[in-house]
């Protein structure tokens, strides 16, 4: 594998650059989503992002009205 390292001024490695073919192999082995798709494999579009924001704002509104309870940060991170 043809790997290049990027180092800071002190010589500490801070990044790795590898050929895209190698990166695609790694992504496939780790089952990582494509950059332009969400975790379900759906395309990330402006409309989808706006819909997610609208949904989040509605959830905040319902929380302020006492109709729903928000998720804790720990619960959210555990979903990842």
N, CA, C and O atoms as a GROMACS GRO file, in nm:
protein
  320
    1UNK      N    1   0.086  -0.117   0.000
    1UNK     CA    2   0.000   0.000   0.000
    1UNK      C    3   0.091   0.123   0.000
    1UNK      O    4   0.187   0.131   0.077
    2UNK      N    5   0.060   0.218  -0.084
    2UNK     CA    6   0.138   0.340  -0.097
    2UNK      C    7   0.078   0.447  -0.005
    2UNK      O    8  -0.016   0.516  -0.042
    3UNK      N    9   0.134   0.460   0.115
    3UNK     CA   10   0.083   0.552   0.215
    3UNK      C   11   0.180   0.667   0.235
    3UNK      O   12   0.301   0.647   0.237
    4UNK      N   13   0.126   0.787   0.251
    4UNK     CA   14   0.206   0.905   0.280
    4UNK      C   15   0.160   0.962   0.413
    4UNK      O   16   0.040   0.969   0.439
    5UNK      N   17   0.255   1.002   0.496
    5UNK     CA   18   0.222   1.061   0.625
    5UNK      C   19   0.247   1.211   0.621
    5UNK      O   20   0.341   1.259   0.557
    6UNK      N   21   0.161   1.283   0.690
    6UNK     CA   22   0.179   1.426   0.707
    6UNK      C   23   0.218   1.448   0.852
    6UNK      O   24   0.152   1.396   0.943
    7UNK      N   25   0.323   1.522   0.874
    7UNK     CA   26   0.374   1.546   1.009
    7UNK      C   27   0.369   1.695   1.042
    7UNK      O   28   0.374   1.780   0.954
    8UNK      N   29   0.359   1.724   1.172
    8UNK     CA   30   0.365   1.862   1.215
    8UNK      C   31   0.511   1.907   1.226
    8UNK      O   32   0.601   1.830   1.192
    9UNK      N   33   0.534   2.027   1.273
    9UNK     CA   34   0.670   2.082   1.280
    9UNK      C   35   0.759   2.004   1.376
    9UNK      O   36   0.882   2.006   1.362
   10UNK      N   37   0.699   1.936   1.472
   10UNK     CA   38   0.777   1.858   1.568
   10UNK      C   39   0.802   1.716   1.519
   10UNK      O   40   0.866   1.636   1.588
   11UNK      N   41   0.753   1.684   1.401
   11UNK     CA   42   0.774   1.551   1.344
   11UNK      C   43   0.668   1.450   1.382
   11UNK      O   44   0.678   1.334   1.343
   12UNK      N   45   0.566   1.491   1.457
   12UNK     CA   46   0.459   1.400   1.497
   12UNK      C   47   0.364   1.381   1.378
   12UNK      O   48   0.320   1.478   1.317
   13UNK      N   49   0.333   1.256   1.347
   13UNK     CA   50   0.242   1.228   1.237
   13UNK      C   51   0.101   1.274   1.275
   13UNK      O   52   0.050   1.242   1.382
   14UNK      N   53   0.040   1.350   1.184
   14UNK     CA   54  -0.092   1.406   1.211
   14UNK      C   55  -0.198   1.362   1.112
   14UNK      O   56  -0.318   1.381   1.135
   15UNK      N   57  -0.156   1.303   1.001
   15UNK     CA   58  -0.252   1.260   0.899
   15UNK      C   59  -0.189   1.156   0.809
   15UNK      O   60  -0.067   1.139   0.804
   16UNK      N   61  -0.277   1.085   0.738
   16UNK     CA   62  -0.232   0.982   0.644
   16UNK      C   63  -0.302   1.008   0.511
   16UNK      O   64  -0.422   1.037   0.506
   17UNK      N   65  -0.227   0.996   0.404
   17UNK     CA   66  -0.282   1.007   0.269
   17UNK      C   67  -0.259   0.874   0.200
   17UNK      O   68  -0.148   0.823   0.198
   18UNK      N   69  -0.367   0.818   0.143
   18UNK     CA   70  -0.353   0.692   0.072
   18UNK      C   71  -0.433   0.697  -0.057
   18UNK      O   72  -0.524   0.779  -0.070
   19UNK      N   73  -0.400   0.612  -0.152
   19UNK     CA   74  -0.472   0.611  -0.279
   19UNK      C   75  -0.621   0.582  -0.258
   19UNK      O   76  -0.660   0.507  -0.168
   20UNK      N   77  -0.703   0.643  -0.342
   20UNK     CA   78  -0.848   0.630  -0.329
   20UNK      C   79  -0.892   0.484  -0.341
   20UNK      O   80  -0.989   0.443  -0.276
   21UNK      N   81  -0.823   0.406  -0.422
   21UNK     CA   82  -0.859   0.264  -0.433
   21UNK      C   83  -0.843   0.193  -0.300
   21UNK      O   84  -0.927   0.111  -0.261
   22UNK      N   85  -0.736   0.225  -0.229
   22UNK     CA   86  -0.714   0.165  -0.097
   22UNK      C   87  -0.820   0.212   0.002
   22UNK      O   88  -0.872   0.133   0.080
   23UNK      N   89  -0.853   0.342  -0.003
   23UNK     CA   90  -0.956   0.395   0.087
   23UNK      C   91  -1.090   0.327   0.060
   23UNK      O   92  -1.161   0.292   0.155
   24UNK      N   93  -1.125   0.308  -0.065
   24UNK     CA   94  -1.251   0.241  -0.098
   24UNK      C   95  -1.253   0.098  -0.047
   24UNK      O   96  -1.358   0.050  -0.003
   25UNK      N   97  -1.140   0.029  -0.051
   25UNK     CA   98  -1.133  -0.107   0.003
   25UNK      C   99  -1.156  -0.105   0.154
   25UNK      O  100  -1.230  -0.188   0.207
   26UNK      N  101  -1.091  -0.011   0.220
   26UNK     CA  102  -1.107   0.001   0.366
   26UNK      C  103  -1.252   0.032   0.402
   26UNK      O  104  -1.308  -0.027   0.494
   27UNK      N  105  -1.313   0.126   0.328
   27UNK     CA  106  -1.453   0.160   0.354
   27UNK      C  107  -1.542   0.038   0.338
   27UNK      O  108  -1.633   0.016   0.418
   28UNK      N  109  -1.517  -0.040   0.236
   28UNK     CA  110  -1.598  -0.159   0.212
   28UNK      C  111  -1.581  -0.260   0.325
   28UNK      O  112  -1.679  -0.320   0.370
   29UNK      N  113  -1.458  -0.279   0.370
   29UNK     CA  114  -1.433  -0.374   0.479
   29UNK      C  115  -1.497  -0.330   0.609
   29UNK      O  116  -1.543  -0.413   0.688
   30UNK      N  117  -1.501  -0.199   0.632
   30UNK     CA  118  -1.559  -0.147   0.756
   30UNK      C  119  -1.707  -0.113   0.742
   30UNK      O  120  -1.770  -0.069   0.839
   31UNK      N  121  -1.762  -0.132   0.625
   31UNK     CA  122  -1.902  -0.100   0.595
   31UNK      C  123  -1.933   0.046   0.624
   31UNK      O  124  -2.038   0.079   0.679
   32UNK      N  125  -1.840   0.136   0.586
   32UNK     CA  126  -1.862   0.278   0.602
   32UNK      C  127  -1.949   0.330   0.489
   32UNK      O  128  -1.935   0.286   0.375
   33UNK      N  129  -2.040   0.426   0.519
   33UNK     CA  130  -2.124   0.480   0.411
   33UNK      C  131  -2.043   0.570   0.319
   33UNK      O  132  -1.939   0.624   0.358
   34UNK      N  133  -2.092   0.587   0.198
   34UNK     CA  134  -2.030   0.684   0.107
   34UNK      C  135  -2.049   0.823   0.164
   34UNK      O  136  -2.146   0.847   0.236
   35UNK      N  137  -1.958   0.914   0.133
   35UNK     CA  138  -1.965   1.048   0.188
   35UNK      C  139  -2.092   1.121   0.150
   35UNK      O  140  -2.140   1.205   0.226
   36UNK      N  141  -2.148   1.090   0.035
   36UNK     CA  142  -2.266   1.161  -0.011
   36UNK      C  143  -2.395   1.085   0.018
   36UNK      O  144  -2.498   1.111  -0.045
   37UNK      N  145  -2.390   0.992   0.113
   37UNK     CA  146  -2.508   0.914   0.150
   37UNK      C  147  -2.517   0.906   0.301
   37UNK      O  148  -2.415   0.912   0.370
   38UNK      N  149  -2.638   0.892   0.352
   38UNK     CA  150  -2.654   0.880   0.497
   38UNK      C  151  -2.636   0.735   0.539
   38UNK      O  152  -2.603   0.649   0.457
   39UNK      N  153  -2.658   0.707   0.669
   39UNK     CA  154  -2.634   0.572   0.721
   39UNK      C  155  -2.726   0.467   0.660
   39UNK      O  156  -2.697   0.347   0.666
   40UNK      N  157  -2.838   0.511   0.600
   40UNK     CA  158  -2.929   0.417   0.534
   40UNK      C  159  -2.899   0.404   0.385
   40UNK      O  160  -2.970   0.334   0.313
   41UNK      N  161  -2.794   0.472   0.338
   41UNK     CA  162  -2.758   0.467   0.198
   41UNK      C  163  -2.835   0.564   0.111
   41UNK      O  164  -2.824   0.560  -0.012
   42UNK      N  165  -2.914   0.652   0.174
   42UNK     CA  166  -2.992   0.749   0.096
   42UNK      C  167  -2.909   0.871   0.065
   42UNK      O  168  -2.825   0.912   0.146
   43UNK      N  169  -2.930   0.930  -0.051
   43UNK     CA  170  -2.851   1.048  -0.089
   43UNK      C  171  -2.874   1.164   0.007
   43UNK      O  172  -2.987   1.190   0.049
   44UNK      N  173  -2.766   1.234   0.041
   44UNK     CA  174  -2.778   1.354   0.121
   44UNK      C  175  -2.808   1.470   0.026
   44UNK      O  176  -2.725   1.505  -0.058
   45UNK      N  177  -2.923   1.526   0.041
   45UNK     CA  178  -2.962   1.637  -0.044
   45UNK      C  179  -2.998   1.757   0.042
   45UNK      O  180  -3.022   1.744   0.162
   46UNK      N  181  -3.003   1.872  -0.020
   46UNK     CA  182  -3.043   1.992   0.052
   46UNK      C  183  -3.183   1.974   0.110
   46UNK      O  184  -3.209   2.014   0.223
   47UNK      N  185  -3.273   1.916   0.032
   47UNK     CA  186  -3.410   1.895   0.078
   47UNK      C  187  -3.414   1.803   0.199
   47UNK      O  188  -3.490   1.827   0.293
   48UNK      N  189  -3.331   1.697   0.198
   48UNK     CA  190  -3.329   1.604   0.310
   48UNK      C  191  -3.275   1.672   0.435
   48UNK      O  192  -3.327   1.653   0.545
   49UNK      N  193  -3.170   1.752   0.418
   49UNK     CA  194  -3.114   1.823   0.532
   49UNK      C  195  -3.214   1.923   0.589
   49UNK      O  196  -3.227   1.935   0.710
   50UNK      N  197  -3.282   1.995   0.503
   50UNK     CA  198  -3.382   2.091   0.548
   50UNK      C  199  -3.497   2.020   0.620
   50UNK      O  200  -3.549   2.071   0.719
   51UNK      N  201  -3.537   1.904   0.571
   51UNK     CA  202  -3.643   1.827   0.636
   51UNK      C  203  -3.599   1.784   0.776
   51UNK      O  204  -3.679   1.788   0.869
   52UNK      N  205  -3.473   1.743   0.790
   52UNK     CA  206  -3.421   1.705   0.922
   52UNK      C  207  -3.420   1.823   1.017
   52UNK      O  208  -3.452   1.808   1.135
   53UNK      N  209  -3.382   1.940   0.968
   53UNK     CA  210  -3.381   2.060   1.052
   53UNK      C  211  -3.523   2.096   1.094
   53UNK      O  212  -3.548   2.130   1.210
   54UNK      N  213  -3.615   2.088   1.001
   54UNK     CA  214  -3.756   2.118   1.031
   54UNK      C  215  -3.808   2.022   1.138
   54UNK      O  216  -3.877   2.065   1.231
   55UNK      N  217  -3.775   1.895   1.126
   55UNK     CA  218  -3.817   1.796   1.225
   55UNK      C  219  -3.758   1.828   1.362
   55UNK      O  220  -3.827   1.816   1.464
   56UNK      N  221  -3.632   1.868   1.366
   56UNK     CA  222  -3.567   1.901   1.493
   56UNK      C  223  -3.633   2.022   1.557
   56UNK      O  224  -3.655   2.023   1.678
   57UNK      N  225  -3.664   2.124   1.478
   57UNK     CA  226  -3.730   2.242   1.532
   57UNK      C  227  -3.869   2.210   1.586
   57UNK      O  228  -3.911   2.265   1.688
   58UNK      N  229  -3.939   2.122   1.520
   58UNK     CA  230  -4.071   2.079   1.567
   58UNK      C  231  -4.058   2.005   1.700
   58UNK      O  232  -4.142   2.021   1.789
   59UNK      N  233  -3.954   1.924   1.713
   59UNK     CA  234  -3.932   1.852   1.838
   59UNK      C  235  -3.902   1.949   1.953
   59UNK      O  236  -3.949   1.928   2.065
   60UNK      N  237  -3.825   2.053   1.925
   60UNK     CA  238  -3.796   2.155   2.028
   60UNK      C  239  -3.926   2.225   2.069
   60UNK      O  240  -3.949   2.250   2.187
   61UNK      N  241  -4.008   2.256   1.970
   61UNK     CA  242  -4.137   2.321   1.998
   61UNK      C  243  -4.223   2.233   2.089
   61UNK      O  244  -4.281   2.282   2.186
   62UNK      N  245  -4.231   2.104   2.059
   62UNK     CA  246  -4.309   2.012   2.141
   62UNK      C  247  -4.251   1.999   2.281
   62UNK      O  248  -4.325   1.986   2.379
   63UNK      N  249  -4.118   2.002   2.292
   63UNK     CA  250  -4.054   1.997   2.423
   63UNK      C  251  -4.091   2.119   2.507
   63UNK      O  252  -4.123   2.107   2.625
   64UNK      N  253  -4.086   2.235   2.444
   64UNK     CA  254  -4.120   2.358   2.516
   64UNK      C  255  -4.265   2.357   2.564
   64UNK      O  256  -4.299   2.418   2.665
   65UNK      N  257  -4.350   2.286   2.490
   65UNK     CA  258  -4.491   2.275   2.529
   65UNK      C  259  -4.512   2.163   2.631
   65UNK      O  260  -4.624   2.143   2.678
   66UNK      N  261  -4.406   2.092   2.665
   66UNK     CA  262  -4.416   1.984   2.762
   66UNK      C  263  -4.477   1.855   2.707
   66UNK      O  264  -4.521   1.769   2.784
   67UNK      N  265  -4.480   1.842   2.575
   67UNK     CA  266  -4.545   1.727   2.513
   67UNK      C  267  -4.450   1.610   2.487
   67UNK      O  268  -4.494   1.496   2.471
   68UNK      N  269  -4.320   1.637   2.483
   68UNK     CA  270  -4.222   1.531   2.462
   68UNK      C  271  -4.102   1.555   2.554
   68UNK      O  272  -4.077   1.667   2.598
   69UNK      N  273  -4.030   1.448   2.580
   69UNK     CA  274  -3.906   1.459   2.657
   69UNK      C  275  -3.790   1.441   2.561
   69UNK      O  276  -3.792   1.352   2.476
   70UNK      N  277  -3.689   1.525   2.575
   70UNK     CA  278  -3.574   1.516   2.486
   70UNK      C  279  -3.481   1.404   2.529
   70UNK      O  280  -3.478   1.364   2.645
   71UNK      N  281  -3.407   1.355   2.435
   71UNK     CA  282  -3.310   1.248   2.456
   71UNK      C  283  -3.186   1.305   2.526
   71UNK      O  284  -3.145   1.417   2.496
   72UNK      N  285  -3.128   1.229   2.616
   72UNK     CA  286  -3.005   1.274   2.680
   72UNK      C  287  -2.889   1.259   2.582
   72UNK      O  288  -2.898   1.185   2.484
   73UNK      N  289  -2.779   1.330   2.610
   73UNK     CA  290  -2.662   1.320   2.526
   73UNK      C  291  -2.606   1.177   2.528
   73UNK      O  292  -2.564   1.125   2.425
   74UNK      N  293  -2.607   1.115   2.645
   74UNK     CA  294  -2.558   0.976   2.655
   74UNK      C  295  -2.640   0.882   2.567
   74UNK      O  296  -2.584   0.798   2.497
   75UNK      N  297  -2.772   0.897   2.570
   75UNK     CA  298  -2.858   0.813   2.486
   75UNK      C  299  -2.830   0.836   2.338
   75UNK      O  300  -2.823   0.742   2.259
   76UNK      N  301  -2.813   0.963   2.303
   76UNK     CA  302  -2.784   0.996   2.164
   76UNK      C  303  -2.653   0.932   2.120
   76UNK      O  304  -2.646   0.870   2.014
   77UNK      N  305  -2.549   0.946   2.201
   77UNK     CA  306  -2.418   0.890   2.164
   77UNK      C  307  -2.421   0.739   2.160
   77UNK      O  308  -2.350   0.678   2.080
   78UNK      N  309  -2.501   0.676   2.244
   78UNK     CA  310  -2.512   0.530   2.243
   78UNK      C  311  -2.578   0.478   2.116
   78UNK      O  312  -2.558   0.362   2.079
   79UNK      N  313  -2.656   0.562   2.048
   79UNK     CA  314  -2.718   0.522   1.922
   79UNK      C  315  -2.616   0.514   1.809
   79UNK      O  316  -2.636   0.443   1.711
   80UNK      N  317  -2.507   0.588   1.824
   80UNK     CA  318  -2.405   0.591   1.718
   80UNK      C  319  -2.330   0.466   1.716
   80UNK      O  320  -2.240   0.450   1.634
   0.00000   0.00000   0.00000
